[in-house]
Amino acid sequence: MKAAFLDAPNKLSLRNTENPVAAEGDMLVRVRAATICGTDIRIFRGKKTAGIRYPSVLGHEFSGEILSTGAHLGFAIGDRVGLCPFIGCGHCKLCKTGHENLCTDGTAFGYQIDGAFAEIVRIPAAAVAAGNLRKLPDHMSFEEAALVEPLACVLNGQNKVGVSSKDTVVILGAGPIGLLHVHLARLHGARRIISSDPNAHRRDAAIASGADVTIDPTAEDVRARVLAETGGAGADVVICAIGIPALARQTTDLAAMSGRISLFAGFSKGETAEMDVNAIHYNELTVTGAFGLSREDYDRAFDMIATGRLDLKPLITHHFDLDEIEAAFTTAESGAAIKVSITHD
């Protein structure tokens, strides 16, 4: 089979390799769609190195068709499936208390397990047994199924700040993750959604995704505009959806009294940011992080897409073959695309 190997930071090579071998309880899946995540880009560019192997195959947002499966596993060859790509150990305190996404003994596709920028991927028995695989309904495309994973991560983040119909929500960044936050905040009934991004194409996408107001931070003062849009109160929820430390500092300037702040985006190792601790203290702000997803998040996000409550198809703007993996990465980080998909016929 063909696979795109990350041999070192900034070095991807497409080459032929042996097909993975399925052990007892494993499955093999032919990848049909795999989308590029911002984390994949950070790993590729050497901005995220913890837990990364060289060489390895990236790609954790994907779906495909089962090529081989053991008896009594509940699946058949040819079944169309999506996958929650993180497998908690199931035994530690974090797994047992509803925080399996933070399990330090877990395994993940694109990290400990070779991922989906390949023609075939092995699904370990532990993932099969834990229920990480979901069969796709006939109307759900492979590309839509690949978007379940990032949506589930966004769901995890919004659950922590409790977006509701009473809230004005400010989302900093209108890349793929920021737009998923817009879609989900609209589904949660947010009273008003404000999106900030310097890219005009992405601001247009934010409006199409459900934002009420967009801000170009290079052309106007974001804080002044947010205060004007909220009658001077500020936002009930502020979500930092892009990993720029200066934006983390800005969140406390935008939040209303008793506001909630989500530092959702991943930041490069060693980066720090100042925050207004007086605003946190006197305004009783809640500041939280959000990382990854649980199987419950995945199942809820899957159902949102499968039932048509969210239509995320417009977010996939570019399609590439596996042979074009480097061009796909270049496009994904250029700002010209929203979501880039590697598709396999």
Buried (B, 14 or more C-beta within 10 A) or exposed (E): BBBBBBEEBEEBEBEEBEBBEBEEBBBBBBBBBBBBBBBBBBBBEEBBEEEBEEBBBBBBBBBBBBBBBBEEBEBEEEBBBBBBBBBBBBEBEBBEEEBBBBBEEBBBBBBBBBBBBBBBBBBBBBBBEBEBBBEBEEEBBBBBBBBBBBBBBBBBBBBBBEBBEEBBBBBBBBBBBBBBBBBBBBBBEBEBBBBBBBBEBBBBBBBBBBBBBBBBBEEEEBEEBBBEBBEEBBBBBBBBBBBBBEBBBBBBBBBBEEBBBBBBBBBBEEEEBEBBEEBBEEBEBBBEEBEBBBBBBBBBBBEBBBEEEBEBEEBBBBEBEBEBBBEBBBBBBEEBBBBBBBBBE
